[in-house]
Amino acid sequence: MKILVCISDVPDTTTKVKFKDDNTAFETAGVQWVINPWDELSLTRAVEMKEKTPGLIDNITVVTVGPKESEATIRKALAIGADNAIRVDALPKDAFYVASQIAEAVKNENFDIILTGIDSADYNGSAVGGMLAEMLDLTSVSSVSSLNAENSKVTVTREIEGGTETIEAATPFLAIVQKGIAIEPKIPAMRGIMMARTKPLKVVEPADSETLTHIEKFEMPQAKGACKKFDAEGVDELVNLLHNEAKMI
Amino acid sequence: MNKMQKEKSGAFIVNETDSNDVFIPEEFNEEQLMIADTCRSFIDTEVAPHFEQIDKGDRALMRDVLKKSGELGLMGVSIPDNYGGFGQDFVTQMLAAEVIGSAYSFSVAFMAHTGIGTLPIMYYGNEDQRQRYVTKLASGECLGAYCLTEPGAGSDANSGKTTAVLSEDGKHYILNGQKMWITNGGFCDTQVVFAKIDKDRILSAFIVESDWEGVEIGQDEHKLGIKGSSTTQIYYNDVKVPVENLIGKRGEGFRIALSILHMGRMKLGANVIGAAKSAVTLSVNYANERKQFGTLIANFGAIKYKLAEMVIRVFAHESAIYRVSKDIDVLMDDYKKTYEDAGRAAIDAISHFAVEDAILKVYGSEMLDYVVDEGVQIHGGMGYSAEMGIERGYRDSRINRIFEGTNEINRLLIVESMIKFAKKGNYDLFGEAEKLNESINDLCEMKIEGGYYEQKMTTISHFKKVIALVIKAFTNSFKSIAQEQEIQNNIANMIMELYITESLALRVKKIEDTHNNASLPLYKDILDVKLYDAARIINKEALEAIASFSETAEDRIPLVNAIKALTDVPLVNVKDARRRIADKIIEENRYKI
């Protein structure tokens, strides 16, 4: 069985977000880049499955769309346990562009399972997974919180309204994963770090693809206002303020 | 980076260093950063959630966490791959030590195991000993300890009374004696034990397994800090140690002990950086939450002063740590070309830098004490509460000034080593001082001119002149300088300020020359404040020293005038500089500069 994990290079989640060029671009100076947390958990699960049942998973590949600078993130993925990597040498312009590039890069590779994070920590678009499944003409399962495989039988659990649903999925398929897929991201061991430098990292040229969106401008969310507290007896005052000051009711 | 020059320990006292020849933390490569990241993730996920429980003395938990670090390969960072490790260079070892340093008692246990518990066997053991023990220590299968100190032998380590007598059949040494302050004593599997064979004057070193008959481990000591670290006495009652477990040669133990302490001091110098950065983060987190008089306390100048001073000292110390770490790597590579054994090459390169390792041990441990002390102060009353992490940091910091050679011993070592190496001809300290003495009145006319870095480097060269003059006058005045510890302290303090400040200046210059770094103006603020302070400290220590031994006012006048002139630096608006440094930390809400 071959697994592909799509990874995205995103700013560390503690980054102080700033914009430049009249709020039309993200200020990247001083930013630490990391593997998108959902993608890291997806990779962790893939590696767990490979380690738990020898012979079940032949190969784990990671793919990213990004410039040369994103190779540090790719090598971390190799250190965690991916066997090889593909980098599409292009800036990830929007979800359609990224999905198109990945689809083009992997369409002949016959992966049994493709994993994408439910969204990326930078733009939170939640779009690449669905688009990629469509482009590769694959079944997709969204909101996946658990993934297990035994021989060729693969079961996934996904979140549905009011509960969860466990289904058996025929390969090949694409899973859009979220919380629960793995408990903690796997920490690269020293041996993994040493091996990462020898694992294959293929760089491919981007395919022709259009972008369907462009960024007009960024805005910072408004700072949170002060919090007012009321006694349990102060319902009348609460209603008054919600009506006259907050104008919510 | 240019090809690094091979440095001699202490040579900075007279030589000028090109900033291209120093390594700076901004040059860590991707793999080094990934190793640091792994150490950080391990601390965050496997150690930090248990800080409290570890501090309660849960030894089984400590052992379990140590083993997990072994499984991840962290115990093998310094060990060559043929003994189950990953053969990383010294810079990488120090970076890993820095990150681990933020983990309170775990850090002490981990460093004792990987350093003094493992490396005597790695560096001085034979192939059989390395295969039998180092492989298991590198993987965490066995946990190690180092047993040197005795009730009557602390700083005077060679005065230990533990004995090893060869058995009649010549197969064993029979070990008898008592050791104390043994880190990891309560759960270690192997021990490196120092004892005297028969009536030898000098120690020998042995590998002892904790479960051998006659090894008796005492109860854990109740300590001021590092409560999670097991510290015990160990008694040896007719313990049969196979002769194959003698490390190195008979009588080589004292040399082994001292060399390993050199290494331990260097690593301690790296540990304190991690602990200090963590204390800065805790403190700024609190300052950014705590309101008084209707505003966050982070907005107060008195708090900004503290935060800035914490950062200045950490950043400066860090500059010196990685400078010498690379110097060690360069020397180690050179030694490996001629040495038969890579282990001996490694330890000889590390212990070559005796002046620097003593500086970094003293400066680093005092830097951390300053940082945690001001950290508690920023926390106010909450800083005194065991609920806050800074309280643990404060208690745990104190031991660093005591172990790995007290700071008192290390201050003496700084001066004695520097004079010894000068007399050996490694650098011409006394010749330089003689030349300065010949034209001492001209020194009062020396000007600080030129561009930013030229001015800084000229000021630093003036510090070197002051120290050379004081050392020369000192050694001329006393037959036995060992009796004058107060004056040695004055000189040690000057040498420390010089090395730390020069390393900082070289780092900032290299960043400006080779890196496009948005924080450069802040780094210059750090340098401005540190250099200004260093001039004041050197002025005070030099004048105090001279006043202590120069008999008549007439003798003193030219030297005192020269010292005053050479330590006279332009005024700096340190208030605004410190505020800018603090504002950056406050904005980031963590140690990030």
Chai-1 contact restraints between the chains, C-beta under 6 A:
chainA,res_idxA,chainB,res_idxB,connection_type,confidence,min_distance_angstrom,max_distance_angstrom,comment,restraint_id
A,A29,B,A518,contact,1.0,0.0,6.0,A-B,restraint_1
A,G30,B,A518,contact,1.0,0.0,6.0,A-B,restraint_2
A,A72,B,E30,contact,1.0,0.0,6.0,A-B,restraint_3
A,E184,B,T45,contact,1.0,0.0,6.0,A-B,restraint_4
A,I187,B,T38,contact,1.0,0.0,6.0,A-B,restraint_5
A,I187,B,S41,contact,1.0,0.0,6.0,A-B,restraint_6
A,I187,B,F42,contact,1.0,0.0,6.0,A-B,restraint_7
A,P188,B,T38,contact,1.0,0.0,6.0,A-B,restraint_8
A,A189,B,L72,contact,1.0,0.0,6.0,A-B,restraint_9
A,A189,B,G73,contact,1.0,0.0,6.0,A-B,restraint_10
A,M190,B,G73,contact,1.0,0.0,6.0,A-B,restraint_11
A,M190,B,F86,contact,1.0,0.0,6.0,A-B,restraint_12
A,R191,B,G73,contact,1.0,0.0,6.0,A-B,restraint_13
A,I193,B,M34,contact,1.0,0.0,6.0,A-B,restraint_14
A,M194,B,F86,contact,1.0,0.0,6.0,A-B,restraint_15
